[in-house]
Amino acid sequence: MINLPQSTDIERFKQLLAKLLIATPEKFQQVERVLDPRIRDEKQVPLTGPLLIGMGDAAKFLGVSRATLWRMIKAGKVQPVEVLPGSNRVRRADILAFVGERRDVVPPQ
């Protein structure tokens, strides 16, 4: 059995679509950033918080696996900080700097 949208859902959709069509470019960009996760907004970058970030959190922030983060470290793109033997973190500033350097890269379509 197929669930068809209710008439109230269709009307709400029409209202939202009408608002989107007359939206300012700034509002349209805000909507686009919400709908497309590949678009990064500078305001989403955490400018406050811990100075050192765990490897898993740093990888998640960059949108890569932990293994890829380690490859980036091995390539010299990010420097690890060993807080205890075998326990590494990365500097938040280093991650933000790396992201800032990569703004010219266009995400795949």
Secondary structure, 3 states (H helix, E strand, C coil): CCCCCCHHHHHHHHHHHHHHHCCCHHHHHHHHHHHCCCCCCHHHCCCCCCCEEEHHHHHHHHCCCHHHHHHHHHCCCCCEEEEECCEEEEEHHHHHHHHHHCCCCCCCC
